[in-house]
Amino acid sequence: MFKAIIQFINRIMFFLNASCLILLLVWSLAGVWEFFPIASILFWKVLITLIAILLFNILSLFCLSYLYKRTETIIDVFTNYEHITELKEGTIIFDEGQVQKIMYVLIKGQVKITTDNQVLEVIHEGEIFGEMAIIEDLPRTASAVCLTNCKLISINEKHFYELLQEVPFFAKEVMRTISHRLRVQDHNH
């Protein structure tokens, strides 16, 4: 919702600025300035106004881009992603010991991560899981089962490394997730 408001404001600002610039350009090319006895004074007033508008827009752009970045979530990275898998409650996503270089982004639902019939963590919407299978070339250390009906995106090794290079926010989320899980694991031991 917040992003839609920011995008709407950006569109309005672009339209208003483009309209003002086109109007002033046409006005200048048509020679309207020459018909006014105080043309040079009027010209400078308009020029100062345009500079003020430009500075205001630059400041607004920085503020809005800052807010936009602060509200971005992992789900936003995959908003237009076409390959979303839907799974029913109770479906096993992967088993402990399985060798599979795929990680997942949970778009909707809840997934439980278990090992030795003990729940390690419940994954919620907007979180990633299974990332260690890509980072390490080892079998999975836990199982993942859908607690509810789920929508998720699977990311293979090639796509994972492309995302790390192209989407800094994704890299930050992966590091944040690994760090969080290590802290929880250290706290439990």
C-alpha positions in Angstrom: 0.0 0.0 0.0 2.8 2.4 1.0 4.7 1.7 -2.2 1.6 2.4 -4.3 1.3 5.8 -2.7 5.0 6.6 -3.4 4.6 5.5 -7.0 1.5 7.6 -7.4 3.3 10.7 -6.0 6.2 10.0 -8.3 3.9 9.9 -11.3 2.1 13.1 -10.4 5.4 14.9 -9.8 6.8 13.8 -13.1 3.6 14.9 -14.9 3.6 18.3 -13.3 7.3 18.9 -13.9 7.2 17.7 -17.5 4.1 19.9 -18.2 5.8 23.0 -16.7 9.0 22.5 -18.6 7.1 21.9 -21.9 5.0 25.0 -21.3 8.0 27.2 -20.6 9.9 25.8 -23.6 7.0 26.5 -25.9 6.5 30.0 -24.3 10.2 30.7 -24.9 10.3 29.4 -28.5 7.2 31.4 -29.3 9.0 34.6 -28.3 6.4 35.5 -25.7 9.2 37.1 -23.6 9.7 39.8 -26.3 6.2 41.2 -25.9 6.6 42.1 -22.3 8.4 45.3 -21.4 9.7 43.7 -18.2 10.7 40.5 -20.0 14.1 40.2 -18.5 12.8 40.6 -14.9 10.0 38.1 -15.7 12.6 35.7 -17.2 14.7 35.8 -14.1 11.7 35.2 -11.8 10.6 32.2 -13.9 14.2 30.9 -14.0 14.5 31.2 -10.2 11.1 29.5 -9.8 12.3 26.6 -12.1 15.5 26.2 -10.1 13.4 26.1 -6.8 11.1 23.4 -8.4 14.1 21.4 -9.5 15.7 21.5 -6.1 12.4 20.5 -4.5 12.1 17.6 -6.9 15.6 16.4 -6.2 15.0 16.5 -2.5 11.7 14.7 -2.9 13.2 12.1 -5.0 15.9 11.3 -2.4 13.3 11.2 0.4 10.9 9.0 -1.5 13.7 6.6 -2.6 14.9 6.4 1.0 11.4 5.5 2.2 10.9 3.1 -0.7 14.1 1.2 0.2 13.2 1.2 3.9 9.8 -0.5 3.2 11.1 -3.1 0.8 10.6 -6.8 1.7 11.9 -10.0 0.2 8.4 -10.6 -1.3 8.8 -7.3 -3.2 11.9 -8.7 -4.9 9.7 -11.4 -6.4 6.5 -9.4 -7.1 6.5 -10.1 -10.8 7.9 -13.6 -10.5 5.9 -16.1 -12.6 7.0 -19.4 -11.1 5.1 -19.6 -7.8 4.5 -23.1 -6.5 1.3 -23.8 -4.5 1.5 -26.6 -1.9 -1.2 -28.1 0.3 -1.0 -28.3 4.1 1.2 -31.2 5.2 3.2 -31.4 2.0 6.9 -32.2 2.5 9.0 -29.6 0.8 12.3 -31.4 1.5 13.6 -34.1 3.8 16.6 -34.2 6.1 19.6 -35.8 4.4 18.3 -34.9 0.9 20.9 -33.5 -1.5 19.3 -30.6 -3.3 20.8 -27.2 -4.2 17.5 -25.3 -3.9 16.3 -22.6 -1.5 12.8 -21.2 -1.0 11.1 -17.9 -0.5 7.7 -18.2 1.3 5.2 -15.9 -0.3 2.1 -17.1 1.7 1.5 -19.6 4.5 3.7 -21.2 7.2 6.4 -23.9 7.0 7.9 -25.8 9.9 11.5 -26.8 9.9 12.2 -30.0 11.9 15.0 -32.3 12.7 14.6 -35.6 14.7 10.9 -34.8 15.1 11.7 -31.6 16.9 10.5 -28.2 15.5 13.5 -25.9 15.0 11.6 -23.0 13.5 8.4 -21.9 11.9 8.9 -19.9 8.7 6.4 -17.1 8.0 5.5 -15.1 4.9 8.3 -13.2 3.5 11.1 -15.4 4.9 13.6 -17.6 3.2 14.6 -21.1 4.1 16.8 -23.9 2.8 19.6 -21.4 1.8 22.3 -23.6 3.4 21.8 -26.2 0.8 23.1 -23.8 -1.8 25.8 -22.2 0.3 27.2 -25.5 1.5 27.5 -28.5 -0.8 26.1 -30.9 1.9 22.9 -32.8 2.5 20.0 -31.0 4.2 20.2 -30.9 8.0 16.5 -30.6 8.5 13.1 -31.2 6.9 10.5 -28.6 5.8 6.8 -29.3 5.9 3.9 -27.0 5.0 1.9 -26.1 8.2 -0.8 -24.4 6.0 -1.5 -24.1 2.3 1.6 -22.3 1.0 2.8 -20.4 -2.0 6.6 -20.4 -2.4 9.3 -19.7 -4.9 12.2 -22.1 -5.4 15.6 -20.7 -6.3 18.3 -22.9 -7.8 22.0 -22.3 -7.3 22.4 -20.3 -10.6 19.5 -18.0 -9.9 20.7 -17.6 -6.3 24.1 -16.2 -7.4 22.4 -14.0 -10.0 20.2 -12.5 -7.3 23.1 -11.9 -5.0 24.9 -9.9 -7.7 21.8 -8.0 -9.1 19.7 -7.4 -6.0 21.7 -6.1 -3.0 18.6 -6.3 -0.8 18.3 -10.1 -1.5 22.0 -10.6 -0.4 21.3 -8.6 2.8 18.2 -10.7 3.6 20.2 -13.9 3.1 22.9 -12.7 5.4 20.4 -11.4 8.0 18.6 -14.8 7.9 21.8 -16.8 8.4 22.9 -14.5 11.2 19.5 -14.8 13.0 19.5 -18.6 12.8 23.1 -18.8 14.1 22.2 -16.6 17.1 19.1 -18.7 17.8 21.2 -21.9 17.6 23.9 -20.5 19.8 21.3 -19.4 22.3 19.8 -22.9 22.4 23.1 -24.6 23.1 
